[in-house]
Amino acid sequence: MNYEAGVVDDANLKAIQTISNARVNWIDVLPAAEALPVLRSQVLLHAGPPVRPQLMCPAMRNAVEGALVYEGWARDLPEAADVLRDGGIGFESAHDHDALGAMAGIISPSMPVLVLEETTSGNRSYATINEGLGRTLRFGANDSSVIERLLWIQNRFAPLLQETVAVSGPIDITGIISRAVQRGDECHNRNKAATSLLFRKIAPWMVRASGSKDEISEALFFIDGNDHFFLSFSMAATKAVMNVVHRTRGGSLVSCMAANGVEFGIKVAGCGDRWFTAPAGKGDGRYFEGFSAADANPVMGDSYISETAGLGGVAMAAAPGIVRFIGGTVDEAIQETLEMYRITVAEHPNYKIPALGFRGTPLGIDVRAVLRTGILPVINTGVAHREPGIGQIGAGKFRPPRECFTRAAEELRLS
C-alpha cells in the first residue's frame, strides 16, 4: 500500500465522521456460542493478538484452566492443565471475531455476552459480563469462588439482564458514555458514573421482568457493588464503532489496540485484520499493599481499544478522580490529555471535558503523528500478578511499544 497524504487525510476525515455519527445500543444478552459461531467447537477466545497456548503468560493460562473447569471440559484444575497441555483446545483472538474480554479476556461457549449494535452500519460487537471485583477469572484467578460466580452470572444474572433489555427495548450506550464523561469518567478504568447511569436506566425495567424479588435485588446489589460493571459496555460500544473505521481504506488511524500478556498489538484502518505487534511492557502505577512493580504481569486485555475512540487514557482530564486508583496527579492527567491532541486528528463531538472548557476528547490516533512527534498514546490499565492465581494487584498506565506504529507505517508506506 502506498497512499498520498491527501488520500490519507480524506480517509481519516471519513473515519472521524463515522465515529462522530455513530450510535450504539445494547440489544441483547446471549450465550457466547450462540453469538459467535467460532465457539461451537472446542475453541476459546482470548484477549489481544493471537498467541499460542504454550506461550501464554501464567495469568492467561490460569484463566484458560478455569474456563475449562467452568465448561465441564475438565473435572478440576489439574485435569484442566493436562487438557491444555495435550493441545485439544483451539485458541483465537477475541478481537478477530468482533468480541472482547477484559484482561485475560477468555470467552468460552457457555459464557453470556452482551450484544451491542451500531445503528447505522448494523455492526455488532460482543463482550463478556464484568465479574466484579476481587478474585476473578479475567485476572487469572480460578478457584471455586470464581467458578461459582461465573455460574451465577450464566444461570441467574444473564437471563435477568436479557429479559430486562427485551422489556425495555434497545438501550442507548453512546448517550450514557457522553453523559458519564462529563460526570468524571473516562469509561475505561473509571466507570462509576456510567455504571450509575446504566443502573438508573435498567432498574425500573428489571422489576418488570419475571425474576423474583430476591433475584432482582441480588442482581441490583451486584451491579451497585461493582463500579467497573459498565466497562464491558464501553468496550463493546467502541468495538462496534471502530470496526467500521477498521474497514476504511487509505487511512492512517489506529482502529484497535490490545495485548495478551506477551505481545501488544495494534490494527490500522485499511490493513485488514493484520496485527502489528511488539513485546508487551508493564503498567506503572499504584499497587495494592504488599505488591510492587516486580510482581506485575506484562499488560493484557482488549479494553485498550477504548483509547482509539476518545476514551480511557487519552481522556483522563475528564476523570481527575482516577489518579487515586492508577497513581499520578490531577495535573499530570490533564497534561497527558493535552499531549494526546498532538497525535490525534480530531476532537470527539459527543465526549466533552468540562475541565478543558468542554473541549472534545482527543479522537483518532494517527500513526503518522505518533512517528512524527515521538509521542505514544497513554493507556490506563488494571495490573495482574505475574504468578497464576493471585489476581489483580493494582492499576496504572503505560505507553505501547513504538515498534507497533513503525511496522504499521511501513505496511502503509507512510514512513
Residue pairs with C-beta under 8 A, 6 or more apart in sequence:
1 270
1 271
1 411
1 412
1 413
2 412
2 413
3 11
3 250
3 412
3 413
3 414
7 250
8 250
8 251
8 252
8 368
8 414
10 250
11 248
11 249
11 250
11 251
11 252
11 269
11 270
12 251
12 252
12 253
12 269
12 345
12 364
12 366
13 345
14 248
14 251
15 245
15 248
15 251
15 253
15 269
15 364
16 345
16 346
16 363
16 364
18 241
18 244
18 245
18 248
19 241
19 242
19 245
19 309
19 310
19 348
19 363
19 364
20 346
20 348
20 349
20 350
21 120
22 118
22 119
22 120
22 121
22 174
22 240
22 241
22 244
23 118
23 119
23 120
23 172
23 174
23 175
24 116
24 117
24 118
24 119
24 172
24 173
24 174
24 236
24 237
24 240
24 241
25 116
25 117
25 119
25 170
25 171
25 172
25 173
25 174
26 114
26 115
26 116
26 165
26 170
26 171
26 173
26 233
27 115
27 116
27 117
27 165
27 170
28 114
28 115
28 162
28 165
28 166
29 112
29 113
29 114
29 115
29 129
29 158
29 159
29 161
29 162
29 165
30 112
30 113
30 115
30 126
30 162
31 109
31 110
31 111
31 112
31 113
32 39
32 45
32 99
32 107
32 108
32 109
32 110
32 111
32 112
32 113
32 126
32 128
33 39
33 40
33 109
33 110
35 99
35 113
35 115
35 126
36 45
36 97
36 98
36 99
36 107
36 113
36 126
38 45
38 92
38 97
39 45
39 107
39 108
39 109
40 109
41 90
42 73
42 88
42 89
42 90
43 89
43 90
43 91
43 92
44 64
44 67
44 89
44 90
44 91
44 106
44 107
44 108
45 91
45 92
45 93
45 94
45 97
45 99
45 101
45 105
45 106
45 107
46 56
46 60
46 64
46 91
46 92
46 93
46 94
46 101
46 104
46 105
46 106
46 107
46 260
47 60
47 93
47 94
47 95
47 100
47 101
47 102
47 103
47 104
47 105
47 106
47 258
47 259
47 260
47 261
47 300
47 301
47 302
48 93
48 95
48 105
48 258
48 259
48 260
48 261
48 263
48 264
48 265
48 300
48 301
48 302
49 93
49 95
49 258
49 259
49 260
49 263
49 264
49 265
49 275
49 277
50 91
50 92
50 93
50 96
50 260
50 275
51 60
51 91
51 260
51 261
51 262
51 263
52 91
53 61
53 64
53 84
53 87
53 89
53 91
55 262
56 64
56 260
56 261
56 262
57 260
57 261
57 262
57 297
57 298
57 300
57 386
58 140
58 297
58 386
58 387
58 388
59 103
59 104
59 139
59 140
59 261
59 297
59 300
59 384
59 385
59 386
59 388
60 104
60 106
60 140
60 260
60 261
60 300
61 84
61 140
61 388
62 104
62 140
62 141
62 142
62 388
62 389
63 103
63 104
63 106
63 137
63 138
63 139
63 140
63 142
64 80
64 84
64 89
64 91
64 104
64 106
65 74
65 77
65 80
65 81
65 84
65 142
66 77
66 80
66 106
66 137
66 141
66 142
66 146
66 147
67 106
67 108
67 111
67 137
68 74
68 80
68 83
68 84
68 89
69 75
69 76
69 77
69 80
69 142
69 147
70 108
70 110
70 111
70 137
70 147
70 150
70 151
71 108
71 109
71 110
73 80
73 83
73 89
74 80
74 82
74 83
77 142
83 89
93 258
93 260
93 275
94 100
94 101
94 105
94 107
94 302
95 239
95 256
95 258
95 267
95 302
95 305
96 273
98 123
98 124
98 125
98 126
98 239
98 243
99 107
99 113
99 125
99 126
99 127
99 239
100 125
100 126
100 127
100 128
100 232
100 235
100 236
100 239
100 302
100 303
100 305
101 107
101 127
101 128
101 138
101 301
101 302
102 128
102 130
102 138
102 231
102 232
102 235
102 301
102 302
102 303
102 382
103 138
103 139
103 140
103 300
103 301
103 303
103 382
103 384
104 137
104 138
104 139
104 140
104 261
104 300
104 301
104 384
105 128
105 138
105 260
105 300
105 301
105 302
106 137
106 138
107 113
107 126
107 128
110 154
111 128
111 129
111 150
111 153
111 154
112 128
112 129
112 153
112 154
112 157
112 158
112 161
112 162
113 126
113 127
113 128
113 129
114 126
114 127
114 128
114 129
114 161
114 232
114 233
114 236
115 124
115 125
115 126
116 124
116 125
116 126
116 127
116 173
116 233
116 236
116 237
116 239
116 240
117 123
117 124
117 125
117 170
117 240
118 124
118 240
118 241
118 244
121 244
123 240
123 241
123 243
123 244
124 240
125 236
125 237
125 239
125 240
125 243
126 236
127 232
127 233
127 235
127 236
127 239
128 138
128 232
129 153
129 157
129 158
129 161
129 232
130 226
130 228
130 229
130 230
130 231
130 232
131 137
131 138
131 146
131 149
131 150
131 153
132 149
132 222
132 225
132 226
132 228
132 229
133 225
133 226
133 228
134 391
135 141
135 143
135 145
135 146
135 391
136 146
136 149
136 391
136 392
137 146
137 150
138 301
139 382
139 384
139 385
139 391
139 392
140 297
140 384
140 385
140 388
140 389
140 390
140 391
141 389
141 390
141 391
142 388
142 389
143 389
156 215
156 218
156 219
157 218
157 219
157 222
160 206
160 209
160 211
160 215
160 216
160 219
161 202
161 219
163 209
163 210
163 211
164 202
164 205
164 206
164 209
165 171
165 202
165 205
167 205
167 208
167 209
168 201
168 202
168 205
171 198
171 201
171 202
173 233
173 234
173 236
173 237
174 237
174 350
176 194
176 197
176 198
176 201
176 230
176 233
177 187
177 194
177 234
177 237
177 311
177 350
177 351
178 350
178 351
178 352
179 193
179 197
180 187
180 191
180 193
180 194
180 197
180 230
181 187
181 311
181 315
181 318
181 319
181 351
181 352
181 353
181 361
182 318
182 352
182 353
182 354
183 193
183 197
184 190
184 192
184 193
184 318
184 319
184 320
184 321
185 191
185 192
185 193
185 194
185 318
185 319
186 311
186 312
186 313
186 315
186 316
186 318
186 319
186 322
186 380
187 194
187 230
187 231
187 234
187 306
187 311
187 312
187 315
188 231
188 234
188 303
188 306
188 307
188 311
188 312
188 313
188 380
189 312
189 322
189 325
189 326
189 380
189 381
189 382
189 395
190 227
190 319
190 321
190 322
190 325
191 227
191 228
191 229
191 230
191 231
191 234
192 227
192 321
194 230
194 233
194 234
195 223
195 226
195 227
195 228
195 229
195 230
197 230
198 223
198 229
198 230
198 233
199 220
199 223
199 224
203 220
206 216
206 219
206 220
207 216
209 216
211 219
223 229
231 303
234 306
234 311
235 302
235 303
235 305
235 306
238 305
238 306
238 308
238 309
238 311
239 256
239 305
241 309
242 255
242 256
242 305
242 308
242 309
243 255
245 251
245 253
245 255
245 269
246 255
246 256
246 267
246 269
247 269
247 270
248 269
248 270
249 269
249 270
250 269
250 270
251 268
251 269
251 270
252 268
252 269
252 366
252 367
252 368
252 409
252 412
252 414
253 268
253 269
253 308
253 345
253 364
253 365
253 366
253 367
254 266
254 267
254 268
254 269
254 308
254 365
254 366
254 367
254 377
254 405
254 408
255 267
255 268
255 269
255 308
256 265
256 266
256 267
256 305
256 308
257 264
257 265
257 266
257 304
257 305
257 307
257 308
257 377
257 379
257 400
258 264
258 265
258 301
258 302
258 304
258 305
259 265
259 280
259 298
259 299
259 300
259 301
259 304
260 280
260 300
261 280
261 297
261 298
261 299
261 300
261 384
262 279
262 280
262 298
263 277
263 278
263 279
263 280
264 277
264 278
264 279
264 280
264 281
264 299
264 400
264 401
264 404
265 275
265 276
265 277
265 404
266 275
266 276
266 400
266 404
266 405
266 408
267 273
267 274
267 275
267 276
268 276
268 367
268 408
268 411
268 412
270 412
271 408
271 411
271 412
274 411
276 404
276 405
276 407
276 408
276 411
277 404
277 407
278 400
278 401
278 402
278 403
278 404
278 407
279 298
279 401
280 298
280 299
280 300
280 401
281 298
281 299
281 398
281 399
281 400
281 401
282 293
282 296
282 297
282 298
282 299
282 383
282 398
283 296
283 299
283 380
283 381
283 382
283 383
283 394
283 395
283 396
283 397
283 398
284 293
284 327
284 396
284 397
284 398
285 326
285 327
285 328
285 380
285 383
285 394
285 395
285 396
285 397
286 325
286 326
286 327
286 394
286 395
286 396
287 293
287 295
287 296
287 383
287 393
287 394
288 392
288 393
288 394
291 385
291 393
291 394
295 385
295 386
295 387
295 393
296 383
296 384
296 385
296 386
296 393
296 394
297 383
297 384
297 385
297 386
299 379
299 381
299 398
300 384
301 381
301 382
303 312
303 381
304 312
304 379
304 381
304 400
306 312
307 313
307 314
307 365
307 377
307 378
307 379
308 364
308 365
309 348
309 363
310 347
310 348
310 351
310 360
310 361
310 362
310 363
311 351
311 361
312 379
312 380
313 336
313 340
313 377
313 378
313 379
313 380
313 397
314 336
314 337
314 340
314 344
314 361
314 362
314 365
314 377
314 378
315 337
315 351
315 353
315 361
315 362
316 322
316 333
316 334
316 336
316 337
316 378
316 380
317 333
317 334
317 336
317 337
317 338
317 353
317 355
317 356
318 337
318 351
318 353
318 354
318 355
318 361
319 333
320 330
320 333
320 334
320 355
322 333
322 380
323 329
323 330
323 332
323 333
325 395
326 380
326 395
326 396
326 397
327 395
327 396
327 397
328 397
334 355
334 356
336 378
337 353
337 356
337 361
337 362
338 356
339 375
339 378
340 362
340 375
340 377
340 378
341 347
341 362
342 369
342 373
342 375
343 362
343 365
343 366
343 369
343 370
343 373
343 375
343 376
343 377
344 362
344 363
344 364
344 365
344 366
344 369
345 363
345 364
345 366
345 369
346 360
346 363
346 364
347 359
347 360
347 361
347 362
347 363
348 360
348 361
348 362
348 363
349 360
350 360
351 360
351 361
351 363
352 358
352 359
352 360
352 361
353 359
353 360
353 361
365 377
367 405
367 408
367 409
367 412
367 414
368 409
368 414
369 375
370 376
370 377
370 402
370 405
371 402
371 405
371 406
371 409
371 414
371 415
374 402
376 399
376 400
376 402
376 405
377 399
377 400
378 397
378 398
378 399
379 397
379 398
379 399
379 400
380 395
380 396
380 397
381 395
381 396
381 397
381 398
382 392
382 394
382 395
383 392
383 393
383 394
383 395
383 396
384 390
384 391
384 392
384 393
385 391
385 392
385 393
406 415
409 415
